[in-house]
Amino acid sequence: MKIGIVSWKQGGGTNDYVLPDKSKPWMKNLKVVTKGKYKGKIPFEKALIEAMKYKYKENIEEINYINSFNEKKLKHNDINFLVSLNLLAAWEKGDKEYKRVLKIMKDPTINIYPNLKEQMFLFDKGDYLNYYKDKGLPIAPTFILKKDRNVRRLIAKVEEHGWTSFVLKPYYAYANIGIGKFDLGEPDVKDKVAKYLTKHKRFPAFVCQEVMDGFAKFLEVKSFWLNGKFKYYVAMKASGAVFDIDEIDNPDDFGKVSPSVLKQIKLMSQKIIDNYPSNLNKFSNPPMYLRIDFGCCKNNTLDGKSYFFNEIEFAGCAIFTEESKLKNITELWADAYYKKALDYLKSNKKQNRQQKNSKKTLHKRKRNISRKKTRKKTRRK
């Protein structure tokens, strides 16, 4: 099979890197970064390709690294995985590029994973939060802002909910891009919200949530699920882009959570996967990869124990290869991508057989019709 890995230029779009390891033969031809922040390390995407080539060389004809939405290159492959590029990258460049890539995503002859429908489900943050809330998952107090961007009505609704501070998170954004935090006690809060909405008016909608103080006090947990199975988690402090540094209690960037918290997070994540919409993508039951993020604490109790579902991420988000502390992290991901590629290969073979049989049947029918016509002519004579 021919596999495409779609990623940013230089192979480090997710800012994920792995360290060289002489004990791994597939690493011997990989070049390390020679300068800058990631000096001495190998971009994850390029390590992923080499690990797959080495382990599954008998079944893989080609693995092609693609750093843009090149239609010709994408059509060349049986399956194209979005590793650190997705539709949002095109959306950020403007309407023209977005429409061009959208057309590619809709092309049934190009297999892109995750497909367009699945991507859109995961881009619409508030929609999937409410979907999972209806399935019994705890989330932060939330409402959605779409066409109505009236600041006075927004503030009134926040007051009605009894929140003292709130955040706005844009649909179609990732990481901490575009997140705004506001305190009702500020005298100029309405002006700040108005400026924020004007600046980010291109975004189609916003999630409006009560500020959960536990986010700054306790570690956020990012859990990683490959083909429906839990593989590892990373616990990290809140972002300084949202909270002031003096509000963040955790002195280190990363840490560990208690066994009871981890058990709770696994149970919630499994429920999210079990209820993942089956109509999005026939190849995502379960999805190849989900990063499911959780924050503390439910009901703003600050108990440090009761976590809530905060976000789902996928292609394009950081997977924290170094922070996972797993020695076989690249092989783990290589296995996941290969298994999903096999699903596509089996499906394509089945489809080809069906098309072949359909052509045979059609040819047989035409031949029978031709014979009948010949018989009728003979009888007339």
N, C-alpha and C positions, 0 to 999 in steps of 0.2 A: 504493500500500500504506500501511497504518497501522502505525507503529513505536512501541513503548514503550521508554523509557529509565528503568530502575528504579534509583534512587539515593537516598542519604541526603538529608535536608533541606538546603537552601541550595546543593545541587549541589557540595559540596566534601567528600564523604564519604571519598574516597581521599586527601585532602590534596594533590591534584594541581591545579595552576593554570597558566594561560598568561598571558603579558604582552600587553597591547593592541598592535595593529599597524595603523596607518592605511592601509597598503598592501593590507590584506585587506578587501574590501567587506562580507563577511559579519559582520565584527566591529563595524560602526558602531553597531548598536543594542544591543550588549551592555554591561551595567553592570559597572563594576569594584567590588571590595570597598572600602569607604570607611574602614575602621578595622581595627585589630588586626594580627596577624602577616602577613596576606595582603593588606594594603592596596595598592591600585593594580593588583591582579591579577584575573583572571577565572576562576571555577571551571571546571575542565576539562569537566565533563559538559554545562554550558550552552554552552560553546564548541563542543563536539562536535555538539550538536543544530543550532546555527546553520550550521556548516560543511556538514553533511549537507543541510539545507534548501536552502542556496544552490547547491551543486554538483549535486544530484539532484532539483531541484524538479519536473521534468517527470514523474518516476516516483513521487514520494512525496506522498501525499495529506495525511498528518498525521505529526508526531513529537510524542509526548506524554511529558512529564516526570512520572514517578510516584515519590513519595518514601515509599511504603508498599505493602504487599501488599494493594491494594484489588482485590478480585475483579472487581467491575463494570468498573473501568478496564482491568484486564488483559484481560478478555474482549473489550473493544472493539477491541483491536489484532490485527493479523495475526501479529506477533512481538513479544515483550518481552525485551529484553536486560538481564541482570543486570550493571550497571556497577559500582556500589559497594554493592549490597545482595545478599544471598543467603540461603539457608536458615539459615545460622549466626546471622544477625542475629535471626531469630525464636527460635532455640534459646536464645540468651542471655537472652531476655525471660522464658523459663519454658515449662513443658510445655504450657499452654493455647494460647499463641501458636504454639508449634512445631507442634502438631497441626493448628491452623487453617491455617497456611501449607503444611504438608505435604500437606493435602487439596487445596489449590489447585494445588500442584506436580504432583499425580497426575491432575488433571483433563485429559483428552485434548482438550478443547475450548479449552484455554489453551496457547498456544505460548510456552514460556519457554526461553530459551537462556542458559547450558547447562541441559539438562534435569535432572531429579532424579537419574537413574542416574549421569550424568556428574559431578554435584556430589558425590555420595556417594563415588565413586571417588577424587576429589581431596581429600575431607575426611579420609579414612582414611590418614594419613601413612605409618604403618609398612607397611600392606598394599601401597601402590603402590611403596614403596622396595624391598620384597622382590620384587615383581613385576618391577621393572626390574633388580634384582640378578640374577635368573634369566635376564634377557636379555643379561647381560654388562656392565651398567653398574657402575662402581665407586661404592660408598657407604661412609660411615663405619661402623665395626663397630657392629652394631645387634642388639637383640632387642626383643620387644614385650611389654608388660605389659597384660593385659586384666583378667580376673576375679580372678586371684590377686594381691592387693596386699600379701602378707606381706613385711614389711621385711627380716626375717632371710634369707629365701630370695632376695630381690632382691640384697642385699649379697653373699651367697655366690656368686651368679651373676656379679656384677661382678668379684669376686676371682678366680673361676674363669677369666674371660676375661683376667685380668692387667691390668685397667685401674686406673690410680691415681686417676682422677676421671671423672665421668660426668654426663650431662645427661638430664633427663626432659622430653619435649615432648608435650603433650596432643593427642590427636585432637580435632578440632572447634575448635582454637584457630588464631589467625592472628597475623601479625607476631611479636612476642616475648612475647605474652600467655601466662602460665602456665609459662614455661620455668624449670626449676630446675637449678642447677649444684651438684654435691656432690664433695667431696674425701674419699677413703677415710682419709686421714691425720688428719682431724679427729676428736677423741675423742667428740664428740656427733653424729656423722654419722647414726646410726640414728634419733636423736630428730628431727633436721632432716628426714629423709626421711619419717618417720611424720607429722609436722606438715604437710608438703607434700602428701602423699597425702590426708590428711583434708581439707585446705583445697580440694583440687581433685577431690574424690571424684565429682562430677557428670560429669566427662569419662569417656567410654566406654572409653578405652584410652590408653596412653602409649608413645611411642617412647623406648627407653633406649639411649643411644649413648655411646661413649667420647668424652671431650672431645678435640677435634682442635685442638692448640695453634696450628696454622697459621692458624686462623680469626682469632685475635687479632693474629697477626704480619703476615699478608698480606691483600690485599683480597678480599672476597666479590664474586662476579660474578653479576649478574642479567641474563639474556639474554631478549630479547623477540621472540616469534615470532607473526606474524600470517598466518593462513591457510596455515600450513606453511612460511613464509619468514622468515628472520632479518632483522630490521629495525634493531635497535640493542642496545647493552648499557650497563649502569651498573655500575661497580665502586666498592664502598664499604667503609668500615672496619666492623669488628665492632660489635655493639651493647653499650653499657655496661650494658644490662639483664641480659646474660649474663656478660660478663667485667668484672673491675675495670678502671677506666680506665687504671691504671698498667700493665696487661697488654697494652693495645692499642698497637701500634707505629706505626700510621699516623697522622701528625699531622693530616691533612686528612680531611674527611668522604668525599670522592670522589676518584677517580684513574683511571689507565689501566693496562691490563695489556699485556704484550708480545704481538706478533703470533703467536708460537708458542702462548701460552696461549689466545688468542682462537680460533685454529684448532682447538685441542684441544676447547674448549668448544662450538664450532659442530658438530664431528663427533659429540660425545656428545649434544648437543641433537637433532641430526637423527636419531640412532638412537632417541631417546626418542619423537619424533614418528612415525617409521616404525613403531614398535612400540606406538603408542597403541591401546588396545583398540577394535576396530571395532564391538563389540556395544553400546557405551554409548549412542551417539547417531548416527543416520544422517546428521545434519548436521555431524558433527565428524570427518570423514575428509578432510582434517585439521581439527583444532579451529580456531575463529576466532582464538583468543588463548590463548597459554600464556606465563607468565613462568617460566623454568626457572633455578633458582639453583644455584650451585656454590661449594664452599669448598676451601681448601687445608689440609693436603696429604695425599695418600694415604699410609697406613701411618705417619702422624705423622712423616714424614721431615724436615719443615721445609725442603724443597728449593726452595719457592717456585714450582715448575713443574708438579707433578702434582696436578691438581684432581680433585674427586670430585662426583658428583651429590648435592645436598642436599635439594632441595624443588621441587615444582611449585606455582605459585600461579595464580589466575585472577580472576574477578569479585570485587571487594572489596579487592584488593591495590593498593598504590601502583604507578603506572607511570612515576613520575619524569619527568614531561613537561619540567620545567625543566632537570633534570640531563642529559637526553638531548642537549641542545645542538642539536637539529634545528629548523630554522626552520619546517618544514612538519609538525610533530609532530601537530597537530590534524587536518589533512587526511589524514595517514597513517592515523590511527585511523578517521576518517570513512569512508574507502574500505573499510577492513576490515569495519566494521559494515554498510555498504551491500551489499557483495558477499554477506555471509552472509544478509542480509534477502532478497536475490534468490533464494537457494537455497530459502528458505521459500515465497516467492511462486510460484516455478515448481512446487514440490511441491504447493502448495494448488490451483493451477490444474489440474494433472494429476489430483489426487484428485477435484476437482469434476467434471471430464470423465468420470472413471470412474463416479462416482456417478450422473451424468446418463445415461450409457449403460446403467448397471445398471437404472435406473428405466424407461428405454425398453424394455429387454429384458423386464423384469417385466410392463410394461403390454402388450407384444406377446403374451406368453405367456397372460396373462389374457384378452386379446381372442380368441386362438385357441381357448382352452378354452371361452369363451362361444359361439363360432361352432359348435363341435363339439356342444355341448349343444343348440343350436337345431336343428341338422340331425337329431339323434336324435329330437327331439320331432316334427319334421316327418314323419320316416319312420313313426313310430308312428301318427300320424294317417292 
